[in-house]
Amino acid sequence: MSSEKKHKLKQTDIGLIPEEWQVKRVKEFCLRITSGGTPSRTRPEYWDNGTIPWLKTQELTDNNIYETEETITRIGLENSSAKLFSKNTVLMAMYGATVGKLGILKIEATTNQAVCAMIVDERIADYRYLFYSLLNGREKLINLACGAAQQNLNQDIIKGFLLSFPHLQEQQSIAKILSDIDSKIELNQHMNKTLEAIGQAIFKRWFIDFEFPNEEGKPYKSNDGKMIDSELGEIPESWTVGCLGDIANNVRNPVKPEDVEPETPYIGLEHMPRRSIALADWGHAEDVSSNKSSFHRKDVLFGKLRPYFHKVGVAPIDGFCSTDILVITAKQPESFGVVLFHFASDELVKYADMASSGTKMPRTSWSDLAQHKISIPSKEIMRDFTDIISPMVDKIIGNVLQSRTLVSIRDLLLPKLMSGKIRVPVTNENVEVR
């Protein structure tokens, strides 16, 4: 990289940029800019057994997109305003809680109508450069949005938004620097998913299938391990039936905002991961005005409002959280792993849903969750499981913290690269497009 002192700058509508760069509107980067659509939910044939990925704005998280939560059928695609977008299409949420959020398709997929899809003209522009340019300019772009109740973007606003436009090879060089950082972040995220999947698989094998190692190190149940009847069905002879409250506590440590430093990490429901224990997002105390609860590293956090029962994470740092989040600890160190994966289980989500009360925003409580019936193994088996799980959780937390550092580095470089204050030499190795 080289300093701006070696390059002449010029004043433009978007500020100072290198003399040889241009300013272009987003539409000049693209062959086509459009939006998606939603097949009728009343037509099962548009959705059932669908094979075509269909993406919602909630799934835009400023990352590459390899899968979607829902799929539609070919007939659903053909009988709606949905469109099939190609790999490397740049996506942006136009309205709602996720307005301005971005993504890059790494699969062919359709989207709903709240997503703006930008198909880049690869003869003149790099799709990654457009993505990072929009990421860098997001705040300015959202300030152009309109709407009484909430900020809304539209295709015309996005099409007309001005961005710096270097030559294609320099775009590719800039994009490579930033995408290499994001690739490491993505690798960390993939590793965390793999670690969690391994933990879930071991939990199921030991505590659902009862194939924990017996005294000879062989799977218990399939090697004639003695089973007894219980109200939960058959369980190993030495196990008992109890409640989640027998092995876990709900920690209640109320905190007033004025009693914490402004930079203290704060976690709200909006920061909680969905179907993942890797909690990678948080804000700070300076953004909070009401009383909250404190938590410590490796506490289990569980959303107690009905739409958020699927939100559970392991705290990677000390901090405080919304009172709509339960702070859970294991009563004994040896039961940490079992407590964590019970809270991450589908069974607990279903139980919390049934136990919730309220009309507008149903919620569950610790007094209800504590009564959830579980089979309880010996301390030795729980300790063995925790001994396996704890290093995996530590690695997940380490990956989260490393990724946060990488995001900070990327965000520091982003405006300097996009304005030409830092220039990247153009070499053959810089122009690879993935």
TIVO-141339 format. One record per residue (C-alpha): chain; residue in one letter; residue number from 1; x negated, y negated, z negated. Coordinates in steps of 0.02 Angstrom, whole numbers, always signed. Example, Ala and Ser with C-alpha at 12.3 -4.5 7.8 and 13.67 -1.06 7.14 Angstrom:
BEGIN
LUMBA / kette / rest / nr / u / v / w
LUMBA / A / A / 1 / -615 / +225 / -390
LUMBA / A / S / 2 / -684 / +53 / -357
END
This chain:
BEGIN
LUMBA / kette / rest / nr / u / v / w
LUMBA / A / M / 1 / +0 / +0 / +0
LUMBA / A / S / 2 / -59 / -177 / +32
LUMBA / A / S / 3 / -19 / -346 / -44
LUMBA / A / E / 4 / +94 / -478 / +33
LUMBA / A / K / 5 / -56 / -596 / +37
LUMBA / A / K / 6 / -115 / -507 / +195
LUMBA / A / H / 7 / +48 / -538 / +287
LUMBA / A / K / 8 / +141 / -694 / +339
LUMBA / A / L / 9 / +319 / -711 / +277
LUMBA / A / K / 10 / +468 / -803 / +348
LUMBA / A / Q / 11 / +626 / -871 / +268
LUMBA / A / T / 12 / +788 / -783 / +321
LUMBA / A / D / 13 / +969 / -768 / +267
LUMBA / A / I / 14 / +916 / -631 / +146
LUMBA / A / G / 15 / +760 / -718 / +82
LUMBA / A / L / 16 / +576 / -701 / +126
LUMBA / A / I / 17 / +526 / -553 / +233
LUMBA / A / P / 18 / +373 / -514 / +341
LUMBA / A / E / 19 / +362 / -619 / +497
LUMBA / A / E / 20 / +374 / -469 / +614
LUMBA / A / W / 21 / +529 / -397 / +530
LUMBA / A / Q / 22 / +707 / -435 / +584
LUMBA / A / V / 23 / +872 / -456 / +491
LUMBA / A / K / 24 / +1014 / -346 / +553
LUMBA / A / R / 25 / +1190 / -304 / +499
LUMBA / A / V / 26 / +1227 / -127 / +439
LUMBA / A / K / 27 / +1328 / -94 / +596
LUMBA / A / E / 28 / +1171 / -125 / +701
LUMBA / A / F / 29 / +1086 / +21 / +612
LUMBA / A / C / 30 / +1226 / +139 / +659
LUMBA / A / L / 31 / +1308 / +229 / +803
LUMBA / A / R / 32 / +1470 / +237 / +707
LUMBA / A / I / 33 / +1545 / +178 / +543
LUMBA / A / T / 34 / +1710 / +253 / +487
LUMBA / A / S / 35 / +1798 / +334 / +340
LUMBA / A / G / 36 / +1877 / +502 / +298
LUMBA / A / G / 37 / +2049 / +563 / +253
LUMBA / A / T / 38 / +2146 / +681 / +140
LUMBA / A / P / 39 / +2251 / +824 / +208
LUMBA / A / S / 40 / +2423 / +836 / +129
LUMBA / A / R / 41 / +2416 / +919 / -42
LUMBA / A / T / 42 / +2590 / +987 / -12
LUMBA / A / R / 43 / +2526 / +1099 / +129
LUMBA / A / P / 44 / +2435 / +1248 / +52
LUMBA / A / E / 45 / +2372 / +1302 / +222
LUMBA / A / Y / 46 / +2267 / +1143 / +229
LUMBA / A / W / 47 / +2172 / +1191 / +70
LUMBA / A / D / 48 / +2187 / +1375 / +24
LUMBA / A / N / 49 / +2031 / +1475 / +68
LUMBA / A / G / 50 / +1956 / +1324 / +154
LUMBA / A / T / 51 / +1777 / +1332 / +215
LUMBA / A / I / 52 / +1746 / +1151 / +265
LUMBA / A / P / 53 / +1668 / +1045 / +125
LUMBA / A / W / 54 / +1776 / +896 / +72
LUMBA / A / L / 55 / +1699 / +761 / -36
LUMBA / A / K / 56 / +1775 / +634 / -157
LUMBA / A / T / 57 / +1698 / +470 / -213
LUMBA / A / Q / 58 / +1667 / +542 / -387
LUMBA / A / E / 59 / +1539 / +657 / -308
LUMBA / A / L / 60 / +1433 / +512 / -243
LUMBA / A / T / 61 / +1290 / +493 / -367
LUMBA / A / D / 62 / +1153 / +409 / -263
LUMBA / A / N / 63 / +1084 / +580 / -216
LUMBA / A / N / 64 / +1076 / +704 / -73
LUMBA / A / I / 65 / +1236 / +807 / -59
LUMBA / A / Y / 66 / +1221 / +994 / -34
LUMBA / A / E / 67 / +1393 / +1051 / -91
LUMBA / A / T / 68 / +1566 / +984 / -134
LUMBA / A / E / 69 / +1693 / +1029 / -267
LUMBA / A / E / 70 / +1833 / +1059 / -141
LUMBA / A / T / 71 / +1852 / +1129 / +34
LUMBA / A / I / 72 / +1984 / +1113 / +170
LUMBA / A / T / 73 / +2035 / +1226 / +313
LUMBA / A / R / 74 / +2012 / +1197 / +499
LUMBA / A / I / 75 / +2199 / +1167 / +517
LUMBA / A / G / 76 / +2190 / +1039 / +375
LUMBA / A / L / 77 / +2050 / +949 / +467
LUMBA / A / E / 78 / +2145 / +949 / +631
LUMBA / A / N / 79 / +2308 / +886 / +554
LUMBA / A / S / 80 / +2242 / +741 / +451
LUMBA / A / S / 81 / +2132 / +588 / +466
LUMBA / A / A / 82 / +1986 / +686 / +392
LUMBA / A / K / 83 / +1831 / +691 / +502
LUMBA / A / L / 84 / +1684 / +809 / +503
LUMBA / A / F / 85 / +1522 / +713 / +474
LUMBA / A / S / 86 / +1350 / +777 / +521
LUMBA / A / K / 87 / +1198 / +806 / +412
LUMBA / A / N / 88 / +1106 / +644 / +365
LUMBA / A / T / 89 / +1264 / +538 / +368
LUMBA / A / V / 90 / +1248 / +399 / +238
LUMBA / A / L / 91 / +1402 / +383 / +125
LUMBA / A / M / 92 / +1464 / +242 / +13
LUMBA / A / A / 93 / +1614 / +233 / -104
LUMBA / A / M / 94 / +1724 / +86 / -58
LUMBA / A / Y / 95 / +1834 / +69 / -211
LUMBA / A / G / 96 / +1877 / +139 / -380
LUMBA / A / A / 97 / +1763 / +170 / -529
LUMBA / A / T / 98 / +1622 / +226 / -413
LUMBA / A / V / 99 / +1625 / +77 / -293
LUMBA / A / G / 100 / +1454 / +56 / -211
LUMBA / A / K / 101 / +1392 / +231 / -256
LUMBA / A / L / 102 / +1294 / +314 / -116
LUMBA / A / G / 103 / +1251 / +485 / -49
LUMBA / A / I / 104 / +1166 / +570 / +99
LUMBA / A / L / 105 / +1248 / +724 / +173
LUMBA / A / K / 106 / +1133 / +873 / +187
LUMBA / A / I / 107 / +1275 / +980 / +254
LUMBA / A / E / 108 / +1416 / +952 / +376
LUMBA / A / A / 109 / +1563 / +889 / +273
LUMBA / A / T / 110 / +1723 / +789 / +270
LUMBA / A / T / 111 / +1768 / +653 / +145
LUMBA / A / N / 112 / +1920 / +565 / +77
LUMBA / A / Q / 113 / +1975 / +394 / +140
LUMBA / A / A / 114 / +1885 / +299 / +0
LUMBA / A / V / 115 / +1716 / +347 / +73
LUMBA / A / C / 116 / +1630 / +244 / +209
LUMBA / A / A / 117 / +1526 / +355 / +323
LUMBA / A / M / 118 / +1379 / +281 / +418
LUMBA / A / I / 119 / +1304 / +382 / +561
LUMBA / A / V / 120 / +1133 / +306 / +593
LUMBA / A / D / 121 / +1062 / +276 / +767
LUMBA / A / E / 122 / +902 / +378 / +748
LUMBA / A / R / 123 / +823 / +293 / +900
LUMBA / A / I / 124 / +803 / +131 / +802
LUMBA / A / A / 125 / +833 / +169 / +618
LUMBA / A / D / 126 / +793 / +295 / +482
LUMBA / A / Y / 127 / +946 / +354 / +384
LUMBA / A / R / 128 / +844 / +360 / +224
LUMBA / A / Y / 129 / +790 / +179 / +249
LUMBA / A / L / 130 / +973 / +127 / +267
LUMBA / A / F / 131 / +1016 / +223 / +109
LUMBA / A / Y / 132 / +879 / +138 / +8
LUMBA / A / S / 133 / +919 / -32 / +82
LUMBA / A / L / 134 / +1100 / -15 / +27
LUMBA / A / L / 135 / +1043 / +48 / -144
LUMBA / A / N / 136 / +933 / -105 / -161
LUMBA / A / G / 137 / +1072 / -223 / -103
LUMBA / A / R / 138 / +1215 / -139 / -195
LUMBA / A / E / 139 / +1244 / -278 / -323
LUMBA / A / K / 140 / +1253 / -411 / -187
LUMBA / A / L / 141 / +1367 / -301 / -82
LUMBA / A / I / 142 / +1487 / -268 / -226
LUMBA / A / N / 143 / +1493 / -455 / -261
LUMBA / A / L / 144 / +1568 / -475 / -87
LUMBA / A / A / 145 / +1707 / -353 / -132
LUMBA / A / C / 146 / +1882 / -413 / -166
LUMBA / A / G / 147 / +2030 / -351 / -265
LUMBA / A / A / 148 / +2133 / -416 / -410
LUMBA / A / A / 149 / +2127 / -266 / -526
LUMBA / A / Q / 150 / +1960 / -196 / -467
LUMBA / A / Q / 151 / +1822 / -233 / -343
LUMBA / A / N / 152 / +1856 / -154 / -174
LUMBA / A / L / 153 / +1742 / -139 / -24
LUMBA / A / N / 154 / +1802 / -108 / +153
LUMBA / A / Q / 155 / +1719 / -59 / +315
LUMBA / A / D / 156 / +1709 / -237 / +380
LUMBA / A / I / 157 / +1615 / -297 / +226
LUMBA / A / I / 158 / +1493 / -151 / +239
LUMBA / A / K / 159 / +1471 / -169 / +428
LUMBA / A / G / 160 / +1427 / -353 / +412
LUMBA / A / F / 161 / +1307 / -338 / +266
LUMBA / A / L / 162 / +1133 / -404 / +308
LUMBA / A / L / 163 / +975 / -300 / +279
LUMBA / A / S / 164 / +791 / -315 / +321
LUMBA / A / F / 165 / +745 / -217 / +478
LUMBA / A / P / 166 / +562 / -167 / +505
LUMBA / A / H / 167 / +505 / -65 / +655
LUMBA / A / L / 168 / +563 / +117 / +648
LUMBA / A / Q / 169 / +393 / +187 / +599
LUMBA / A / E / 170 / +378 / +66 / +454
LUMBA / A / Q / 171 / +556 / +110 / +401
LUMBA / A / Q / 172 / +502 / +292 / +398
LUMBA / A / S / 173 / +346 / +251 / +297
LUMBA / A / I / 174 / +446 / +154 / +167
LUMBA / A / A / 175 / +579 / +289 / +160
LUMBA / A / K / 176 / +448 / +425 / +134
LUMBA / A / I / 177 / +373 / +339 / -18
LUMBA / A / L / 178 / +544 / +325 / -100
LUMBA / A / S / 179 / +612 / +494 / -45
LUMBA / A / D / 180 / +456 / +583 / -110
LUMBA / A / I / 181 / +497 / +514 / -283
LUMBA / A / D / 182 / +679 / +566 / -264
LUMBA / A / S / 183 / +625 / +738 / -206
LUMBA / A / K / 184 / +535 / +765 / -371
LUMBA / A / I / 185 / +690 / +705 / -464
LUMBA / A / E / 186 / +795 / +824 / -360
LUMBA / A / L / 187 / +675 / +967 / -398
LUMBA / A / N / 188 / +694 / +932 / -584
LUMBA / A / Q / 189 / +883 / +934 / -566
LUMBA / A / H / 190 / +877 / +1098 / -471
LUMBA / A / M / 191 / +762 / +1174 / -603
LUMBA / A / N / 192 / +882 / +1120 / -740
LUMBA / A / K / 193 / +1029 / +1200 / -651
LUMBA / A / T / 194 / +929 / +1361 / -633
LUMBA / A / L / 195 / +877 / +1361 / -816
LUMBA / A / E / 196 / +1057 / +1332 / -872
LUMBA / A / A / 197 / +1121 / +1469 / -757
LUMBA / A / I / 198 / +994 / +1590 / -832
LUMBA / A / G / 199 / +1049 / +1540 / -1008
LUMBA / A / Q / 200 / +1233 / +1564 / -962
LUMBA / A / A / 201 / +1195 / +1735 / -888
LUMBA / A / I / 202 / +1101 / +1792 / -1044
LUMBA / A / F / 203 / +1241 / +1724 / -1156
LUMBA / A / K / 204 / +1371 / +1821 / -1058
LUMBA / A / R / 205 / +1269 / +1981 / -1060
LUMBA / A / W / 206 / +1234 / +1973 / -1246
LUMBA / A / F / 207 / +1394 / +1899 / -1318
LUMBA / A / I / 208 / +1530 / +1942 / -1192
LUMBA / A / D / 209 / +1470 / +2106 / -1118
LUMBA / A / F / 210 / +1382 / +2155 / -1282
LUMBA / A / E / 211 / +1226 / +2211 / -1190
LUMBA / A / F / 212 / +1103 / +2128 / -1310
LUMBA / A / P / 213 / +946 / +2230 / -1343
LUMBA / A / N / 214 / +970 / +2370 / -1470
LUMBA / A / E / 215 / +832 / +2428 / -1589
LUMBA / A / E / 216 / +747 / +2516 / -1443
LUMBA / A / G / 217 / +759 / +2362 / -1332
LUMBA / A / K / 218 / +895 / +2442 / -1224
LUMBA / A / P / 219 / +1065 / +2364 / -1181
LUMBA / A / Y / 220 / +1177 / +2398 / -1334
LUMBA / A / K / 221 / +1347 / +2443 / -1263
LUMBA / A / S / 222 / +1292 / +2545 / -1112
LUMBA / A / N / 223 / +1175 / +2646 / -1224
LUMBA / A / D / 224 / +1314 / +2710 / -1337
LUMBA / A / G / 225 / +1312 / +2564 / -1457
LUMBA / A / K / 226 / +1456 / +2588 / -1579
LUMBA / A / M / 227 / +1606 / +2474 / -1551
LUMBA / A / I / 228 / +1751 / +2437 / -1667
LUMBA / A / D / 229 / +1924 / +2365 / -1638
LUMBA / A / S / 230 / +1959 / +2184 / -1687
LUMBA / A / E / 231 / +2087 / +2048 / -1653
LUMBA / A / L / 232 / +1974 / +1993 / -1509
LUMBA / A / G / 233 / +1961 / +2169 / -1438
LUMBA / A / E / 234 / +1814 / +2285 / -1456
LUMBA / A / I / 235 / +1657 / +2211 / -1536
LUMBA / A / P / 236 / +1494 / +2289 / -1595
LUMBA / A / E / 237 / +1506 / +2380 / -1761
LUMBA / A / S / 238 / +1397 / +2257 / -1859
LUMBA / A / W / 239 / +1485 / +2102 / -1793
LUMBA / A / T / 240 / +1629 / +2007 / -1872
LUMBA / A / V / 241 / +1771 / +1898 / -1810
LUMBA / A / G / 242 / +1759 / +1719 / -1868
LUMBA / A / C / 243 / +1784 / +1541 / -1808
LUMBA / A / L / 244 / +1674 / +1416 / -1719
LUMBA / A / G / 245 / +1672 / +1315 / -1880
LUMBA / A / D / 246 / +1581 / +1459 / -1965
LUMBA / A / I / 247 / +1423 / +1426 / -1865
LUMBA / A / A / 248 / +1441 / +1242 / -1811
LUMBA / A / N / 249 / +1468 / +1071 / -1892
LUMBA / A / N / 250 / +1541 / +909 / -1827
LUMBA / A / V / 251 / +1423 / +771 / -1883
LUMBA / A / R / 252 / +1511 / +608 / -1925
LUMBA / A / N / 253 / +1390 / +464 / -1945
LUMBA / A / P / 254 / +1484 / +301 / -1905
LUMBA / A / V / 255 / +1375 / +161 / -1840
LUMBA / A / K / 256 / +1414 / -25 / -1820
LUMBA / A / P / 257 / +1341 / -106 / -1663
LUMBA / A / E / 258 / +1258 / -243 / -1766
LUMBA / A / D / 259 / +1161 / -110 / -1863
LUMBA / A / V / 260 / +1063 / -45 / -1713
LUMBA / A / E / 261 / +930 / -119 / -1601
LUMBA / A / P / 262 / +993 / -178 / -1429
LUMBA / A / E / 263 / +886 / -50 / -1336
LUMBA / A / T / 264 / +952 / +99 / -1436
LUMBA / A / P / 265 / +1020 / +230 / -1313
LUMBA / A / Y / 266 / +1210 / +238 / -1301
LUMBA / A / I / 267 / +1309 / +380 / -1224
LUMBA / A / G / 268 / +1491 / +360 / -1173
LUMBA / A / L / 269 / +1606 / +482 / -1084
LUMBA / A / E / 270 / +1553 / +400 / -920
LUMBA / A / H / 271 / +1374 / +458 / -952
LUMBA / A / M / 272 / +1416 / +638 / -995
LUMBA / A / P / 273 / +1370 / +773 / -869
LUMBA / A / R / 274 / +1507 / +873 / -785
LUMBA / A / R / 275 / +1488 / +1061 / -805
LUMBA / A / S / 276 / +1306 / +1041 / -852
LUMBA / A / I / 277 / +1212 / +1032 / -1017
LUMBA / A / A / 278 / +1075 / +922 / -941
LUMBA / A / L / 279 / +1124 / +749 / -1004
LUMBA / A / A / 280 / +1023 / +629 / -897
LUMBA / A / D / 281 / +1118 / +465 / -904
LUMBA / A / W / 282 / +1143 / +337 / -1042
LUMBA / A / G / 283 / +1160 / +152 / -1075
LUMBA / A / H / 284 / +1105 / +41 / -1219
LUMBA / A / A / 285 / +1178 / -31 / -1379
LUMBA / A / E / 286 / +1182 / -207 / -1309
LUMBA / A / D / 287 / +1329 / -155 / -1199
LUMBA / A / V / 288 / +1435 / -93 / -1345
LUMBA / A / S / 289 / +1550 / -193 / -1460
LUMBA / A / S / 290 / +1644 / -66 / -1567
LUMBA / A / N / 291 / +1595 / +64 / -1699
LUMBA / A / K / 292 / +1516 / +224 / -1635
LUMBA / A / S / 293 / +1435 / +385 / -1700
LUMBA / A / S / 294 / +1250 / +421 / -1711
LUMBA / A / F / 295 / +1168 / +580 / -1646
LUMBA / A / H / 296 / +995 / +658 / -1639
LUMBA / A / R / 297 / +893 / +747 / -1506
LUMBA / A / K / 298 / +962 / +921 / -1465
LUMBA / A / D / 299 / +1131 / +887 / -1544
LUMBA / A / V / 300 / +1273 / +954 / -1436
LUMBA / A / L / 301 / +1391 / +819 / -1370
LUMBA / A / F / 302 / +1568 / +867 / -1318
LUMBA / A / G / 303 / +1701 / +755 / -1240
LUMBA / A / K / 304 / +1864 / +773 / -1338
LUMBA / A / L / 305 / +1986 / +691 / -1215
LUMBA / A / R / 306 / +2081 / +811 / -1103
LUMBA / A / P / 307 / +2005 / +756 / -936
LUMBA / A / Y / 308 / +1832 / +770 / -1013
LUMBA / A / F / 309 / +1833 / +941 / -1098
LUMBA / A / H / 310 / +1716 / +1000 / -960
LUMBA / A / K / 311 / +1590 / +869 / -1017
LUMBA / A / V / 312 / +1460 / +941 / -1133
LUMBA / A / G / 313 / +1276 / +901 / -1147
LUMBA / A / V / 314 / +1121 / +919 / -1254
LUMBA / A / A / 315 / +1061 / +750 / -1318
LUMBA / A / P / 316 / +885 / +720 / -1248
LUMBA / A / I / 317 / +851 / +576 / -1368
LUMBA / A / D / 318 / +914 / +499 / -1530
LUMBA / A / G / 319 / +1052 / +370 / -1509
LUMBA / A / F / 320 / +1237 / +340 / -1536
LUMBA / A / C / 321 / +1392 / +384 / -1438
LUMBA / A / S / 322 / +1577 / +349 / -1410
LUMBA / A / T / 323 / +1697 / +409 / -1545
LUMBA / A / D / 324 / +1780 / +507 / -1403
LUMBA / A / I / 325 / +1628 / +621 / -1407
LUMBA / A / L / 326 / +1606 / +753 / -1542
LUMBA / A / V / 327 / +1429 / +770 / -1611
LUMBA / A / I / 328 / +1399 / +955 / -1647
LUMBA / A / T / 329 / +1255 / +1039 / -1739
LUMBA / A / A / 330 / +1220 / +1219 / -1784
LUMBA / A / K / 331 / +1243 / +1258 / -1969
LUMBA / A / Q / 332 / +1085 / +1363 / -1963
LUMBA / A / P / 333 / +938 / +1344 / -1842
LUMBA / A / E / 334 / +957 / +1524 / -1781
LUMBA / A / S / 335 / +1133 / +1491 / -1714
LUMBA / A / F / 336 / +1087 / +1341 / -1603
LUMBA / A / G / 337 / +1090 / +1439 / -1440
LUMBA / A / V / 338 / +1255 / +1524 / -1477
LUMBA / A / V / 339 / +1336 / +1359 / -1528
LUMBA / A / L / 340 / +1275 / +1272 / -1370
LUMBA / A / F / 341 / +1339 / +1402 / -1249
LUMBA / A / H / 342 / +1505 / +1423 / -1338
LUMBA / A / F / 343 / +1535 / +1237 / -1313
LUMBA / A / A / 344 / +1483 / +1252 / -1130
LUMBA / A / S / 345 / +1601 / +1400 / -1101
LUMBA / A / D / 346 / +1762 / +1402 / -1000
LUMBA / A / E / 347 / +1848 / +1488 / -1147
LUMBA / A / L / 348 / +1820 / +1338 / -1260
LUMBA / A / V / 349 / +1880 / +1218 / -1124
LUMBA / A / K / 350 / +2042 / +1318 / -1109
LUMBA / A / Y / 351 / +2062 / +1323 / -1298
LUMBA / A / A / 352 / +2032 / +1135 / -1313
LUMBA / A / D / 353 / +2160 / +1104 / -1177
LUMBA / A / M / 354 / +2292 / +1205 / -1270
LUMBA / A / A / 355 / +2250 / +1125 / -1438
LUMBA / A / S / 356 / +2253 / +946 / -1374
LUMBA / A / S / 357 / +2391 / +827 / -1422
LUMBA / A / G / 358 / +2450 / +655 / -1368
LUMBA / A / T / 359 / +2542 / +588 / -1217
LUMBA / A / K / 360 / +2441 / +459 / -1120
LUMBA / A / M / 361 / +2269 / +532 / -1157
LUMBA / A / P / 362 / +2283 / +701 / -1244
LUMBA / A / R / 363 / +2136 / +742 / -1355
LUMBA / A / T / 364 / +2074 / +882 / -1463
LUMBA / A / S / 365 / +1993 / +868 / -1634
LUMBA / A / W / 366 / +1855 / +956 / -1728
LUMBA / A / S / 367 / +1983 / +1028 / -1850
LUMBA / A / D / 368 / +2064 / +1117 / -1701
LUMBA / A / L / 369 / +1902 / +1171 / -1616
LUMBA / A / A / 370 / +1832 / +1236 / -1779
LUMBA / A / Q / 371 / +1973 / +1365 / -1782
LUMBA / A / H / 372 / +1926 / +1438 / -1612
LUMBA / A / K / 373 / +1905 / +1625 / -1640
LUMBA / A / I / 374 / +1737 / +1701 / -1592
LUMBA / A / S / 375 / +1642 / +1860 / -1625
LUMBA / A / I / 376 / +1494 / +1827 / -1739
LUMBA / A / P / 377 / +1336 / +1934 / -1724
LUMBA / A / S / 378 / +1200 / +1958 / -1851
LUMBA / A / K / 379 / +1078 / +1817 / -1890
LUMBA / A / E / 380 / +940 / +1920 / -1810
LUMBA / A / I / 381 / +1029 / +1930 / -1642
LUMBA / A / M / 382 / +1073 / +1744 / -1646
LUMBA / A / R / 383 / +892 / +1704 / -1688
LUMBA / A / D / 384 / +828 / +1810 / -1545
LUMBA / A / F / 385 / +945 / +1722 / -1425
LUMBA / A / T / 386 / +896 / +1549 / -1489
LUMBA / A / D / 387 / +712 / +1595 / -1472
LUMBA / A / I / 388 / +745 / +1625 / -1287
LUMBA / A / I / 389 / +856 / +1473 / -1261
LUMBA / A / S / 390 / +762 / +1338 / -1358
LUMBA / A / P / 391 / +610 / +1330 / -1241
LUMBA / A / M / 392 / +729 / +1320 / -1093
LUMBA / A / V / 393 / +824 / +1176 / -1174
LUMBA / A / D / 394 / +658 / +1090 / -1212
LUMBA / A / K / 395 / +609 / +1107 / -1029
LUMBA / A / I / 396 / +778 / +1037 / -973
LUMBA / A / I / 397 / +755 / +887 / -1088
LUMBA / A / G / 398 / +576 / +864 / -1025
LUMBA / A / N / 399 / +637 / +864 / -845
LUMBA / A / V / 400 / +772 / +737 / -888
LUMBA / A / L / 401 / +648 / +619 / -969
LUMBA / A / Q / 402 / +523 / +638 / -826
LUMBA / A / S / 403 / +660 / +600 / -700
LUMBA / A / R / 404 / +710 / +444 / -797
LUMBA / A / T / 405 / +530 / +384 / -783
LUMBA / A / L / 406 / +527 / +421 / -596
LUMBA / A / V / 407 / +689 / +326 / -572
LUMBA / A / S / 408 / +611 / +176 / -660
LUMBA / A / I / 409 / +459 / +184 / -545
LUMBA / A / R / 410 / +571 / +200 / -391
LUMBA / A / D / 411 / +681 / +54 / -445
LUMBA / A / L / 412 / +526 / -53 / -476
LUMBA / A / L / 413 / +458 / -16 / -302
LUMBA / A / L / 414 / +625 / -28 / -211
LUMBA / A / P / 415 / +649 / -218 / -199
LUMBA / A / K / 416 / +464 / -246 / -163
LUMBA / A / L / 417 / +463 / -120 / -20
LUMBA / A / M / 418 / +627 / -181 / +53
LUMBA / A / S / 419 / +570 / -362 / +54
LUMBA / A / G / 420 / +396 / -325 / +122
LUMBA / A / K / 421 / +309 / -389 / -35
LUMBA / A / I / 422 / +225 / -220 / -36
LUMBA / A / R / 423 / +180 / -150 / +135
LUMBA / A / V / 424 / +155 / +34 / +172
LUMBA / A / P / 425 / +26 / +83 / +303
LUMBA / A / V / 426 / +106 / +173 / +450
LUMBA / A / T / 427 / +22 / +341 / +483
LUMBA / A / N / 428 / +77 / +500 / +567
LUMBA / A / E / 429 / +106 / +583 / +397
LUMBA / A / N / 430 / +229 / +445 / +350
LUMBA / A / V / 431 / +352 / +476 / +490
LUMBA / A / E / 432 / +418 / +649 / +444
LUMBA / A / V / 433 / +609 / +641 / +433
LUMBA / A / R / 434 / +694 / +777 / +330
END
